[in-house]
Amino acid sequence: MPRVYASLPLSGPLGPAGRDVARAAELALERLDERPVELVVLDSFDQLAAANSARAAEDDEALAYIGDFTSADVLQSAPILGEAGLLGVAPVATFAGLRGPTLVRLMPHDGVGARAIADWLVETGVEDLLVVHDHDDGYGVPVGRMCVDAAQARGVAVRSRPVWNHDEQSAADLGAAQAVLYVGVAGSGAVELWHELHSLRPEAWLLGIEGLAVDWFARELDPAAAGRTRLFVAQRASLGFYGFEAMSLVLDALRQAGRDREAVVRLVRGTRNRDSILGRYSIDEDGHTTTTAYGRLAVADGELVWDAG
C-alpha cells in the first residue's frame, strides 16, 4: 500500500500541538470509505526531522510527507525530500526563507505577518512605531526588518533597535511611539519588559509576534498591560485544521496522480483557488500559500483569546 509519512513532535514541549496535527491528519483519512494510503506518523522531537525525511525518501511506497512542524526542522527535511522528488507539506512553519522544489506550506510566512501588522497599525491610527527586536540573526533581526519595511511602506514613522535591559529603559527611548512592537521569543525578561513599557507609556499599544503568543506570558501580564496587548500569529484556527487540510490536499492529488511522485508534486504545487477548511488559497511558485489572512490575539483574564476588535 502507498504511504504518507507525517513527521511531527509527538513528545517534548511541542508534543500536544504535534499530536493535534497528527490526529487531524488521521481524521481526514477516516472520513473515506476505504483508506487509499497508510499514514506513518513519526516523532520529530529531539532533532529527528532529517532522519524521518530520509526514511520517507528511501521508501519506494512513500508518496508524500506531512511535516515538519518547526521552520528549523523544515530547513533540515526540505532538501532531503526535494532530492528524492517527494512532496513535503509543512502545515505550520512560517519562516519566509523556506524553499524546496517539492515543498508546500499552508501558513503564511513572516513577511505576510509583517504586512498584516502594518495594516492594523494604519487601521488603528498608529502613526509612530518603535520596533524592538531580539539579537537572533535567524529570527528577531530579519523579521524585525520586515516589520520596519512593511510599516514604512504604509506611511508609519518607524524606529528600530535591539532589546535593551529593563534598567536602561526610559520614556526618552520611546520617543513619540504610539506602539511598541517586540519581535522575538518570550524570554525570561519579557513580562518585566512589557510591564515597564506600559508604566512608561500606558496609552501605547504593546504588540508582539508569535514568539510571544505563549500561555505563560499571558498568565503573568497584569490586567492593565494585557488590555493594551495584541499578538499577531499566522495561525487562524486550531492547529488540527492545518493537519486536516494537509492530508486532504495530499489525498486529492493522489486521486489524480496515483503512485507517481512527480505528478503528486506537480498537482499540489499547482493548486489554484482551492476551497478548504482554511478558506480559499492557491500555492505560488515558491510553494507558499497565497492567503494573506492573519491571526490576532488579545489577552483576557490571563488567557490568549482571538481578538474580535
ChimeraX commands (.cxc) that place a marker at each C-alpha (Angstrom):
marker #1 position 0.00,0.00,0.00 radius 0.5
marker #1 position 1.30,3.53,-0.76 radius 0.5
marker #1 position 2.33,5.53,2.29 radius 0.5
marker #1 position 2.11,9.09,3.54 radius 0.5
marker #1 position 4.58,9.96,6.27 radius 0.5
marker #1 position 3.94,12.58,8.95 radius 0.5
marker #1 position 6.89,13.95,10.90 radius 0.5
marker #1 position 5.63,15.91,13.91 radius 0.5
marker #1 position 6.63,16.44,17.54 radius 0.5
marker #1 position 4.72,13.79,19.49 radius 0.5
marker #1 position 6.75,14.28,22.68 radius 0.5
marker #1 position 8.59,17.19,24.26 radius 0.5
marker #1 position 7.27,20.75,24.73 radius 0.5
marker #1 position 5.51,20.81,21.34 radius 0.5
marker #1 position 4.04,17.34,21.77 radius 0.5
marker #1 position 0.43,18.42,22.39 radius 0.5
marker #1 position 0.44,20.64,19.30 radius 0.5
marker #1 position 2.10,18.00,17.14 radius 0.5
marker #1 position -0.36,15.35,18.27 radius 0.5
marker #1 position -3.26,17.65,17.36 radius 0.5
marker #1 position -1.93,17.98,13.82 radius 0.5
marker #1 position -1.32,14.24,13.54 radius 0.5
marker #1 position -4.77,13.31,14.82 radius 0.5
marker #1 position -6.44,15.69,12.39 radius 0.5
marker #1 position -4.50,14.13,9.50 radius 0.5
marker #1 position -5.83,10.75,10.64 radius 0.5
marker #1 position -9.37,12.14,10.73 radius 0.5
marker #1 position -9.03,13.27,7.12 radius 0.5
marker #1 position -8.30,9.64,6.25 radius 0.5
marker #1 position -11.06,8.23,8.42 radius 0.5
marker #1 position -13.77,10.13,6.54 radius 0.5
marker #1 position -13.10,7.95,3.49 radius 0.5
marker #1 position -14.86,4.63,2.98 radius 0.5
marker #1 position -11.57,2.94,2.19 radius 0.5
marker #1 position -8.08,4.13,3.07 radius 0.5
marker #1 position -6.07,4.67,-0.13 radius 0.5
marker #1 position -2.80,5.09,1.79 radius 0.5
marker #1 position -1.16,4.08,5.05 radius 0.5
marker #1 position -0.32,7.01,7.33 radius 0.5
marker #1 position 3.01,6.54,9.12 radius 0.5
marker #1 position 3.40,9.04,11.97 radius 0.5
marker #1 position 6.93,9.66,13.25 radius 0.5
marker #1 position 8.06,11.67,16.27 radius 0.5
marker #1 position 10.33,14.54,15.21 radius 0.5
marker #1 position 11.22,15.66,18.75 radius 0.5
marker #1 position 14.92,15.90,19.58 radius 0.5
marker #1 position 16.12,16.80,16.08 radius 0.5
marker #1 position 14.82,13.77,14.22 radius 0.5
marker #1 position 13.49,15.64,11.17 radius 0.5
marker #1 position 16.45,14.75,8.97 radius 0.5
marker #1 position 16.24,11.06,9.89 radius 0.5
marker #1 position 12.47,10.99,9.41 radius 0.5
marker #1 position 12.62,12.62,5.99 radius 0.5
marker #1 position 15.44,10.30,4.92 radius 0.5
marker #1 position 13.34,7.29,5.93 radius 0.5
marker #1 position 10.41,8.56,3.88 radius 0.5
marker #1 position 12.60,9.47,0.90 radius 0.5
marker #1 position 14.08,5.96,0.80 radius 0.5
marker #1 position 10.67,4.25,0.94 radius 0.5
marker #1 position 9.59,3.45,-2.61 radius 0.5
marker #1 position 5.96,3.33,-1.46 radius 0.5
marker #1 position 6.07,6.87,0.02 radius 0.5
marker #1 position 4.12,9.46,-1.98 radius 0.5
marker #1 position 4.00,12.42,0.41 radius 0.5
marker #1 position 5.36,13.72,3.70 radius 0.5
marker #1 position 3.41,15.93,6.10 radius 0.5
marker #1 position 5.89,17.99,8.10 radius 0.5
marker #1 position 7.94,19.16,9.52 radius 0.5
marker #1 position 6.44,21.26,12.33 radius 0.5
marker #1 position 9.01,23.96,13.10 radius 0.5
marker #1 position 10.76,26.03,10.46 radius 0.5
marker #1 position 14.12,24.80,11.76 radius 0.5
marker #1 position 13.06,21.21,11.13 radius 0.5
marker #1 position 11.71,22.04,7.67 radius 0.5
marker #1 position 15.11,23.51,6.83 radius 0.5
marker #1 position 16.52,20.04,7.56 radius 0.5
marker #1 position 13.92,17.95,5.80 radius 0.5
marker #1 position 13.06,20.01,2.68 radius 0.5
marker #1 position 16.40,19.40,0.87 radius 0.5
marker #1 position 16.17,15.67,1.52 radius 0.5
marker #1 position 12.60,15.49,0.22 radius 0.5
marker #1 position 13.48,17.69,-2.76 radius 0.5
marker #1 position 16.36,15.44,-3.76 radius 0.5
marker #1 position 14.02,12.43,-3.65 radius 0.5
marker #1 position 11.21,14.18,-5.54 radius 0.5
marker #1 position 8.88,13.55,-2.58 radius 0.5
marker #1 position 6.15,16.06,-1.77 radius 0.5
marker #1 position 6.52,17.79,1.59 radius 0.5
marker #1 position 3.54,19.67,3.06 radius 0.5
marker #1 position 4.62,21.84,6.00 radius 0.5
marker #1 position 1.39,22.60,7.86 radius 0.5
marker #1 position 2.51,25.34,10.27 radius 0.5
marker #1 position 6.08,26.54,9.54 radius 0.5
marker #1 position 6.32,30.30,8.86 radius 0.5
marker #1 position 9.98,31.20,8.16 radius 0.5
marker #1 position 9.99,33.26,4.95 radius 0.5
marker #1 position 13.22,31.69,3.72 radius 0.5
marker #1 position 11.91,28.14,3.45 radius 0.5
marker #1 position 12.34,26.80,-0.08 radius 0.5
marker #1 position 12.39,23.48,-1.86 radius 0.5
marker #1 position 11.31,22.07,-5.23 radius 0.5
marker #1 position 8.79,19.75,-3.57 radius 0.5
marker #1 position 7.83,21.92,-0.57 radius 0.5
marker #1 position 4.35,23.35,0.05 radius 0.5
marker #1 position 3.37,25.48,3.06 radius 0.5
marker #1 position -0.09,26.08,4.48 radius 0.5
marker #1 position 0.57,29.01,6.82 radius 0.5
marker #1 position 1.55,32.46,5.52 radius 0.5
marker #1 position 5.18,33.37,6.08 radius 0.5
marker #1 position 6.62,36.07,8.32 radius 0.5
marker #1 position 6.64,38.69,5.56 radius 0.5
marker #1 position 2.86,38.36,5.25 radius 0.5
marker #1 position 2.65,38.80,9.01 radius 0.5
marker #1 position 4.69,41.99,8.85 radius 0.5
marker #1 position 2.26,43.44,6.31 radius 0.5
marker #1 position -0.72,42.38,8.44 radius 0.5
marker #1 position 0.75,44.27,11.41 radius 0.5
marker #1 position 1.32,47.35,9.26 radius 0.5
marker #1 position -2.28,47.21,8.04 radius 0.5
marker #1 position -3.55,47.01,11.63 radius 0.5
marker #1 position -1.40,49.96,12.68 radius 0.5
marker #1 position -2.91,52.13,9.94 radius 0.5
marker #1 position -6.45,50.98,10.71 radius 0.5
marker #1 position -5.93,51.73,14.41 radius 0.5
marker #1 position -4.50,55.18,13.77 radius 0.5
marker #1 position -0.93,54.49,14.90 radius 0.5
marker #1 position 1.44,56.89,13.16 radius 0.5
marker #1 position 4.66,56.26,15.10 radius 0.5
marker #1 position 6.08,52.80,15.87 radius 0.5
marker #1 position 9.10,51.54,17.78 radius 0.5
marker #1 position 10.26,48.06,16.73 radius 0.5
marker #1 position 12.30,46.24,19.37 radius 0.5
marker #1 position 13.92,43.01,18.21 radius 0.5
marker #1 position 15.98,40.35,19.93 radius 0.5
marker #1 position 19.52,39.55,18.84 radius 0.5
marker #1 position 18.75,36.35,16.92 radius 0.5
marker #1 position 20.11,36.68,13.38 radius 0.5
marker #1 position 17.80,33.89,12.24 radius 0.5
marker #1 position 14.57,35.36,13.60 radius 0.5
marker #1 position 14.42,38.64,15.52 radius 0.5
marker #1 position 16.76,40.64,13.29 radius 0.5
marker #1 position 15.37,39.67,9.84 radius 0.5
marker #1 position 11.71,39.60,10.90 radius 0.5
marker #1 position 12.21,42.94,12.68 radius 0.5
marker #1 position 13.48,44.38,9.39 radius 0.5
marker #1 position 10.42,43.01,7.57 radius 0.5
marker #1 position 8.17,44.75,10.09 radius 0.5
marker #1 position 10.04,48.04,9.71 radius 0.5
marker #1 position 9.84,47.90,5.92 radius 0.5
marker #1 position 6.15,46.97,5.90 radius 0.5
marker #1 position 5.19,49.77,8.31 radius 0.5
marker #1 position 7.24,52.36,6.42 radius 0.5
marker #1 position 5.56,51.27,3.19 radius 0.5
marker #1 position 2.22,52.16,4.78 radius 0.5
marker #1 position 3.45,55.60,5.84 radius 0.5
marker #1 position 4.10,54.85,9.51 radius 0.5
marker #1 position 7.12,56.54,11.12 radius 0.5
marker #1 position 9.32,53.72,12.42 radius 0.5
marker #1 position 12.41,53.38,14.56 radius 0.5
marker #1 position 14.12,50.07,15.31 radius 0.5
marker #1 position 16.53,48.96,18.00 radius 0.5
marker #1 position 17.68,45.77,19.77 radius 0.5
marker #1 position 16.04,44.94,23.07 radius 0.5
marker #1 position 17.62,46.74,25.99 radius 0.5
marker #1 position 17.97,45.82,29.65 radius 0.5
marker #1 position 15.00,46.76,31.79 radius 0.5
marker #1 position 17.07,49.11,33.97 radius 0.5
marker #1 position 18.06,51.12,30.87 radius 0.5
marker #1 position 14.54,51.94,29.72 radius 0.5
marker #1 position 13.18,55.46,29.86 radius 0.5
marker #1 position 10.41,57.48,28.27 radius 0.5
marker #1 position 13.05,59.07,26.04 radius 0.5
marker #1 position 13.74,55.69,24.46 radius 0.5
marker #1 position 10.13,55.53,23.35 radius 0.5
marker #1 position 10.23,58.88,21.58 radius 0.5
marker #1 position 6.81,59.64,20.09 radius 0.5
marker #1 position 5.91,55.96,19.66 radius 0.5
marker #1 position 2.22,55.17,19.93 radius 0.5
marker #1 position 3.01,51.46,19.73 radius 0.5
marker #1 position 5.94,49.20,20.54 radius 0.5
marker #1 position 6.33,46.00,18.54 radius 0.5
marker #1 position 8.54,43.29,20.03 radius 0.5
marker #1 position 9.98,40.84,17.50 radius 0.5
marker #1 position 11.47,37.85,19.24 radius 0.5
marker #1 position 10.66,34.98,21.54 radius 0.5
marker #1 position 9.23,35.17,25.04 radius 0.5
marker #1 position 12.34,35.00,27.19 radius 0.5
marker #1 position 12.55,35.29,30.96 radius 0.5
marker #1 position 12.51,39.08,30.88 radius 0.5
marker #1 position 9.56,39.52,28.51 radius 0.5
marker #1 position 6.92,40.13,31.18 radius 0.5
marker #1 position 9.08,42.66,33.01 radius 0.5
marker #1 position 9.76,44.45,29.72 radius 0.5
marker #1 position 6.02,44.57,29.00 radius 0.5
marker #1 position 5.13,45.98,32.41 radius 0.5
marker #1 position 7.84,48.63,32.30 radius 0.5
marker #1 position 6.85,49.73,28.81 radius 0.5
marker #1 position 3.26,50.04,29.96 radius 0.5
marker #1 position 4.36,52.02,33.02 radius 0.5
marker #1 position 6.35,54.42,30.83 radius 0.5
marker #1 position 3.51,54.96,28.36 radius 0.5
marker #1 position 0.16,53.48,29.48 radius 0.5
marker #1 position -1.67,54.60,26.34 radius 0.5
marker #1 position 0.74,52.88,23.93 radius 0.5
marker #1 position -0.12,49.63,22.22 radius 0.5
marker #1 position 2.20,46.73,23.14 radius 0.5
marker #1 position 2.46,44.40,20.16 radius 0.5
marker #1 position 4.23,41.13,19.57 radius 0.5
marker #1 position 4.59,38.37,17.02 radius 0.5
marker #1 position 4.01,34.67,17.58 radius 0.5
marker #1 position 7.18,34.24,19.60 radius 0.5
marker #1 position 5.26,35.92,22.43 radius 0.5
marker #1 position 2.00,34.04,21.90 radius 0.5
marker #1 position 2.58,31.55,24.70 radius 0.5
marker #1 position 0.29,30.76,27.61 radius 0.5
marker #1 position 2.70,31.57,30.43 radius 0.5
marker #1 position 3.34,35.05,29.07 radius 0.5
marker #1 position -0.39,35.80,29.00 radius 0.5
marker #1 position -0.88,34.44,32.52 radius 0.5
marker #1 position 1.77,36.71,34.02 radius 0.5
marker #1 position 0.66,40.01,32.49 radius 0.5
marker #1 position -1.15,42.39,34.78 radius 0.5
marker #1 position -4.64,43.38,33.54 radius 0.5
marker #1 position -3.66,46.92,32.55 radius 0.5
marker #1 position -0.75,45.87,30.35 radius 0.5
marker #1 position -2.78,42.95,29.00 radius 0.5
marker #1 position -5.50,45.33,27.87 radius 0.5
marker #1 position -3.06,47.14,25.57 radius 0.5
marker #1 position -1.53,43.94,24.21 radius 0.5
marker #1 position -2.08,42.43,20.78 radius 0.5
marker #1 position -0.14,39.49,19.36 radius 0.5
marker #1 position -0.01,38.65,15.64 radius 0.5
marker #1 position 0.15,35.00,14.59 radius 0.5
marker #1 position -0.02,33.09,11.31 radius 0.5
marker #1 position -2.38,30.60,12.91 radius 0.5
marker #1 position -6.06,31.45,12.45 radius 0.5
marker #1 position -7.71,28.30,13.77 radius 0.5
marker #1 position -6.97,25.18,15.80 radius 0.5
marker #1 position -3.73,23.58,14.65 radius 0.5
marker #1 position -5.72,20.48,13.85 radius 0.5
marker #1 position -7.29,22.32,10.93 radius 0.5
marker #1 position -3.86,22.53,9.30 radius 0.5
marker #1 position -3.21,18.81,9.74 radius 0.5
marker #1 position -6.62,18.02,8.26 radius 0.5
marker #1 position -6.01,20.24,5.25 radius 0.5
marker #1 position -2.51,18.89,4.70 radius 0.5
marker #1 position -3.84,15.35,4.41 radius 0.5
marker #1 position -6.87,16.42,2.36 radius 0.5
marker #1 position -4.59,18.21,-0.11 radius 0.5
marker #1 position -2.43,15.11,-0.45 radius 0.5
marker #1 position -5.42,12.78,-0.88 radius 0.5
marker #1 position -6.94,14.95,-3.59 radius 0.5
marker #1 position -3.67,14.84,-5.52 radius 0.5
marker #1 position -3.32,11.08,-5.10 radius 0.5
marker #1 position -6.74,10.51,-6.61 radius 0.5
marker #1 position -5.46,12.04,-9.83 radius 0.5
marker #1 position -1.78,11.11,-9.78 radius 0.5
marker #1 position -1.87,7.56,-8.49 radius 0.5
marker #1 position 1.57,6.35,-7.45 radius 0.5
marker #1 position 3.55,8.90,-9.45 radius 0.5
marker #1 position 5.64,11.07,-7.07 radius 0.5
marker #1 position 6.39,13.65,-9.74 radius 0.5
marker #1 position 2.71,14.02,-10.62 radius 0.5
marker #1 position 1.78,14.40,-6.94 radius 0.5
marker #1 position 4.25,17.25,-6.55 radius 0.5
marker #1 position 3.09,18.91,-9.77 radius 0.5
marker #1 position -0.58,18.75,-8.80 radius 0.5
marker #1 position -0.12,20.07,-5.27 radius 0.5
marker #1 position 2.33,22.82,-6.27 radius 0.5
marker #1 position -0.14,23.75,-8.99 radius 0.5
marker #1 position -3.03,24.26,-6.56 radius 0.5
marker #1 position -5.22,27.18,-7.61 radius 0.5
marker #1 position -8.25,28.69,-5.85 radius 0.5
marker #1 position -8.72,25.71,-3.57 radius 0.5
marker #1 position -11.71,25.88,-1.23 radius 0.5
marker #1 position -10.69,24.28,2.03 radius 0.5
marker #1 position -11.25,24.21,5.76 radius 0.5
marker #1 position -8.69,27.04,5.88 radius 0.5
marker #1 position -10.51,29.13,3.31 radius 0.5
marker #1 position -9.65,29.65,-0.35 radius 0.5
marker #1 position -5.99,29.69,-1.35 radius 0.5
marker #1 position -3.54,28.92,-4.12 radius 0.5
marker #1 position 0.09,27.80,-4.00 radius 0.5
marker #1 position 2.60,30.18,-5.57 radius 0.5
marker #1 position 5.78,29.34,-7.48 radius 0.5
marker #1 position 7.78,29.15,-4.23 radius 0.5
marker #1 position 5.36,26.70,-2.66 radius 0.5
marker #1 position 3.82,29.29,-0.34 radius 0.5
marker #1 position 0.13,29.71,0.32 radius 0.5
marker #1 position -1.27,32.87,-1.22 radius 0.5
marker #1 position -3.58,33.61,1.68 radius 0.5
marker #1 position -2.86,36.91,3.39 radius 0.5
marker #1 position -5.33,36.40,6.24 radius 0.5
marker #1 position -3.52,36.60,9.55 radius 0.5
marker #1 position -4.46,35.88,13.15 radius 0.5
marker #1 position -4.51,38.37,16.01 radius 0.5
marker #1 position -4.71,37.55,19.71 radius 0.5
marker #1 position -5.61,39.59,22.77 radius 0.5
marker #1 position -5.10,38.72,26.44 radius 0.5
marker #1 position -8.18,38.44,28.65 radius 0.5
marker #1 position -8.23,37.09,32.22 radius 0.5
marker #1 position -4.73,35.73,31.78 radius 0.5
marker #1 position -5.53,33.79,28.63 radius 0.5
marker #1 position -4.80,34.19,24.93 radius 0.5
marker #1 position -8.04,34.80,23.03 radius 0.5
marker #1 position -8.87,35.70,19.46 radius 0.5
marker #1 position -9.14,39.47,19.12 radius 0.5
marker #1 position -12.58,40.32,17.81 radius 0.5
marker #1 position -11.97,44.07,17.86 radius 0.5
marker link #1:1,2 radius 0.2
marker link #1:2,3 radius 0.2
marker link #1:3,4 radius 0.2
marker link #1:4,5 radius 0.2
marker link #1:5,6 radius 0.2
marker link #1:6,7 radius 0.2
marker link #1:7,8 radius 0.2
marker link #1:8,9 radius 0.2
marker link #1:9,10 radius 0.2
marker link #1:10,11 radius 0.2
marker link #1:11,12 radius 0.2
marker link #1:12,13 radius 0.2
marker link #1:13,14 radius 0.2
marker link #1:14,15 radius 0.2
marker link #1:15,16 radius 0.2
marker link #1:16,17 radius 0.2
marker link #1:17,18 radius 0.2
marker link #1:18,19 radius 0.2
marker link #1:19,20 radius 0.2
marker link #1:20,21 radius 0.2
marker link #1:21,22 radius 0.2
marker link #1:22,23 radius 0.2
marker link #1:23,24 radius 0.2
marker link #1:24,25 radius 0.2
marker link #1:25,26 radius 0.2
marker link #1:26,27 radius 0.2
marker link #1:27,28 radius 0.2
marker link #1:28,29 radius 0.2
marker link #1:29,30 radius 0.2
marker link #1:30,31 radius 0.2
marker link #1:31,32 radius 0.2
marker link #1:32,33 radius 0.2
marker link #1:33,34 radius 0.2
marker link #1:34,35 radius 0.2
marker link #1:35,36 radius 0.2
marker link #1:36,37 radius 0.2
marker link #1:37,38 radius 0.2
marker link #1:38,39 radius 0.2
marker link #1:39,40 radius 0.2
marker link #1:40,41 radius 0.2
marker link #1:41,42 radius 0.2
marker link #1:42,43 radius 0.2
marker link #1:43,44 radius 0.2
marker link #1:44,45 radius 0.2
marker link #1:45,46 radius 0.2
marker link #1:46,47 radius 0.2
marker link #1:47,48 radius 0.2
marker link #1:48,49 radius 0.2
marker link #1:49,50 radius 0.2
marker link #1:50,51 radius 0.2
marker link #1:51,52 radius 0.2
marker link #1:52,53 radius 0.2
marker link #1:53,54 radius 0.2
marker link #1:54,55 radius 0.2
marker link #1:55,56 radius 0.2
marker link #1:56,57 radius 0.2
marker link #1:57,58 radius 0.2
marker link #1:58,59 radius 0.2
marker link #1:59,60 radius 0.2
marker link #1:60,61 radius 0.2
marker link #1:61,62 radius 0.2
marker link #1:62,63 radius 0.2
marker link #1:63,64 radius 0.2
marker link #1:64,65 radius 0.2
marker link #1:65,66 radius 0.2
marker link #1:66,67 radius 0.2
marker link #1:67,68 radius 0.2
marker link #1:68,69 radius 0.2
marker link #1:69,70 radius 0.2
marker link #1:70,71 radius 0.2
marker link #1:71,72 radius 0.2
marker link #1:72,73 radius 0.2
marker link #1:73,74 radius 0.2
marker link #1:74,75 radius 0.2
marker link #1:75,76 radius 0.2
marker link #1:76,77 radius 0.2
marker link #1:77,78 radius 0.2
marker link #1:78,79 radius 0.2
marker link #1:79,80 radius 0.2
marker link #1:80,81 radius 0.2
marker link #1:81,82 radius 0.2
marker link #1:82,83 radius 0.2
marker link #1:83,84 radius 0.2
marker link #1:84,85 radius 0.2
marker link #1:85,86 radius 0.2
marker link #1:86,87 radius 0.2
marker link #1:87,88 radius 0.2
marker link #1:88,89 radius 0.2
marker link #1:89,90 radius 0.2
marker link #1:90,91 radius 0.2
marker link #1:91,92 radius 0.2
marker link #1:92,93 radius 0.2
marker link #1:93,94 radius 0.2
marker link #1:94,95 radius 0.2
marker link #1:95,96 radius 0.2
marker link #1:96,97 radius 0.2
marker link #1:97,98 radius 0.2
marker link #1:98,99 radius 0.2
marker link #1:99,100 radius 0.2
marker link #1:100,101 radius 0.2
marker link #1:101,102 radius 0.2
marker link #1:102,103 radius 0.2
marker link #1:103,104 radius 0.2
marker link #1:104,105 radius 0.2
marker link #1:105,106 radius 0.2
marker link #1:106,107 radius 0.2
marker link #1:107,108 radius 0.2
marker link #1:108,109 radius 0.2
marker link #1:109,110 radius 0.2
marker link #1:110,111 radius 0.2
marker link #1:111,112 radius 0.2
marker link #1:112,113 radius 0.2
marker link #1:113,114 radius 0.2
marker link #1:114,115 radius 0.2
marker link #1:115,116 radius 0.2
marker link #1:116,117 radius 0.2
marker link #1:117,118 radius 0.2
marker link #1:118,119 radius 0.2
marker link #1:119,120 radius 0.2
marker link #1:120,121 radius 0.2
marker link #1:121,122 radius 0.2
marker link #1:122,123 radius 0.2
marker link #1:123,124 radius 0.2
marker link #1:124,125 radius 0.2
marker link #1:125,126 radius 0.2
marker link #1:126,127 radius 0.2
marker link #1:127,128 radius 0.2
marker link #1:128,129 radius 0.2
marker link #1:129,130 radius 0.2
marker link #1:130,131 radius 0.2
marker link #1:131,132 radius 0.2
marker link #1:132,133 radius 0.2
marker link #1:133,134 radius 0.2
marker link #1:134,135 radius 0.2
marker link #1:135,136 radius 0.2
marker link #1:136,137 radius 0.2
marker link #1:137,138 radius 0.2
marker link #1:138,139 radius 0.2
marker link #1:139,140 radius 0.2
marker link #1:140,141 radius 0.2
marker link #1:141,142 radius 0.2
marker link #1:142,143 radius 0.2
marker link #1:143,144 radius 0.2
marker link #1:144,145 radius 0.2
marker link #1:145,146 radius 0.2
marker link #1:146,147 radius 0.2
marker link #1:147,148 radius 0.2
marker link #1:148,149 radius 0.2
marker link #1:149,150 radius 0.2
marker link #1:150,151 radius 0.2
marker link #1:151,152 radius 0.2
marker link #1:152,153 radius 0.2
marker link #1:153,154 radius 0.2
marker link #1:154,155 radius 0.2
marker link #1:155,156 radius 0.2
marker link #1:156,157 radius 0.2
marker link #1:157,158 radius 0.2
marker link #1:158,159 radius 0.2
marker link #1:159,160 radius 0.2
marker link #1:160,161 radius 0.2
marker link #1:161,162 radius 0.2
marker link #1:162,163 radius 0.2
marker link #1:163,164 radius 0.2
marker link #1:164,165 radius 0.2
marker link #1:165,166 radius 0.2
marker link #1:166,167 radius 0.2
marker link #1:167,168 radius 0.2
marker link #1:168,169 radius 0.2
marker link #1:169,170 radius 0.2
marker link #1:170,171 radius 0.2
marker link #1:171,172 radius 0.2
marker link #1:172,173 radius 0.2
marker link #1:173,174 radius 0.2
marker link #1:174,175 radius 0.2
marker link #1:175,176 radius 0.2
marker link #1:176,177 radius 0.2
marker link #1:177,178 radius 0.2
marker link #1:178,179 radius 0.2
marker link #1:179,180 radius 0.2
marker link #1:180,181 radius 0.2
marker link #1:181,182 radius 0.2
marker link #1:182,183 radius 0.2
marker link #1:183,184 radius 0.2
marker link #1:184,185 radius 0.2
marker link #1:185,186 radius 0.2
marker link #1:186,187 radius 0.2
marker link #1:187,188 radius 0.2
marker link #1:188,189 radius 0.2
marker link #1:189,190 radius 0.2
marker link #1:190,191 radius 0.2
marker link #1:191,192 radius 0.2
marker link #1:192,193 radius 0.2
marker link #1:193,194 radius 0.2
marker link #1:194,195 radius 0.2
marker link #1:195,196 radius 0.2
marker link #1:196,197 radius 0.2
marker link #1:197,198 radius 0.2
marker link #1:198,199 radius 0.2
marker link #1:199,200 radius 0.2
marker link #1:200,201 radius 0.2
marker link #1:201,202 radius 0.2
marker link #1:202,203 radius 0.2
marker link #1:203,204 radius 0.2
marker link #1:204,205 radius 0.2
marker link #1:205,206 radius 0.2
marker link #1:206,207 radius 0.2
marker link #1:207,208 radius 0.2
marker link #1:208,209 radius 0.2
marker link #1:209,210 radius 0.2
marker link #1:210,211 radius 0.2
marker link #1:211,212 radius 0.2
marker link #1:212,213 radius 0.2
marker link #1:213,214 radius 0.2
marker link #1:214,215 radius 0.2
marker link #1:215,216 radius 0.2
marker link #1:216,217 radius 0.2
marker link #1:217,218 radius 0.2
marker link #1:218,219 radius 0.2
marker link #1:219,220 radius 0.2
marker link #1:220,221 radius 0.2
marker link #1:221,222 radius 0.2
marker link #1:222,223 radius 0.2
marker link #1:223,224 radius 0.2
marker link #1:224,225 radius 0.2
marker link #1:225,226 radius 0.2
marker link #1:226,227 radius 0.2
marker link #1:227,228 radius 0.2
marker link #1:228,229 radius 0.2
marker link #1:229,230 radius 0.2
marker link #1:230,231 radius 0.2
marker link #1:231,232 radius 0.2
marker link #1:232,233 radius 0.2
marker link #1:233,234 radius 0.2
marker link #1:234,235 radius 0.2
marker link #1:235,236 radius 0.2
marker link #1:236,237 radius 0.2
marker link #1:237,238 radius 0.2
marker link #1:238,239 radius 0.2
marker link #1:239,240 radius 0.2
marker link #1:240,241 radius 0.2
marker link #1:241,242 radius 0.2
marker link #1:242,243 radius 0.2
marker link #1:243,244 radius 0.2
marker link #1:244,245 radius 0.2
marker link #1:245,246 radius 0.2
marker link #1:246,247 radius 0.2
marker link #1:247,248 radius 0.2
marker link #1:248,249 radius 0.2
marker link #1:249,250 radius 0.2
marker link #1:250,251 radius 0.2
marker link #1:251,252 radius 0.2
marker link #1:252,253 radius 0.2
marker link #1:253,254 radius 0.2
marker link #1:254,255 radius 0.2
marker link #1:255,256 radius 0.2
marker link #1:256,257 radius 0.2
marker link #1:257,258 radius 0.2
marker link #1:258,259 radius 0.2
marker link #1:259,260 radius 0.2
marker link #1:260,261 radius 0.2
marker link #1:261,262 radius 0.2
marker link #1:262,263 radius 0.2
marker link #1:263,264 radius 0.2
marker link #1:264,265 radius 0.2
marker link #1:265,266 radius 0.2
marker link #1:266,267 radius 0.2
marker link #1:267,268 radius 0.2
marker link #1:268,269 radius 0.2
marker link #1:269,270 radius 0.2
marker link #1:270,271 radius 0.2
marker link #1:271,272 radius 0.2
marker link #1:272,273 radius 0.2
marker link #1:273,274 radius 0.2
marker link #1:274,275 radius 0.2
marker link #1:275,276 radius 0.2
marker link #1:276,277 radius 0.2
marker link #1:277,278 radius 0.2
marker link #1:278,279 radius 0.2
marker link #1:279,280 radius 0.2
marker link #1:280,281 radius 0.2
marker link #1:281,282 radius 0.2
marker link #1:282,283 radius 0.2
marker link #1:283,284 radius 0.2
marker link #1:284,285 radius 0.2
marker link #1:285,286 radius 0.2
marker link #1:286,287 radius 0.2
marker link #1:287,288 radius 0.2
marker link #1:288,289 radius 0.2
marker link #1:289,290 radius 0.2
marker link #1:290,291 radius 0.2
marker link #1:291,292 radius 0.2
marker link #1:292,293 radius 0.2
marker link #1:293,294 radius 0.2
marker link #1:294,295 radius 0.2
marker link #1:295,296 radius 0.2
marker link #1:296,297 radius 0.2
marker link #1:297,298 radius 0.2
marker link #1:298,299 radius 0.2
marker link #1:299,300 radius 0.2
marker link #1:300,301 radius 0.2
marker link #1:301,302 radius 0.2
marker link #1:302,303 radius 0.2
marker link #1:303,304 radius 0.2
marker link #1:304,305 radius 0.2
marker link #1:305,306 radius 0.2
marker link #1:306,307 radius 0.2
marker link #1:307,308 radius 0.2
marker link #1:308,309 radius 0.2
view
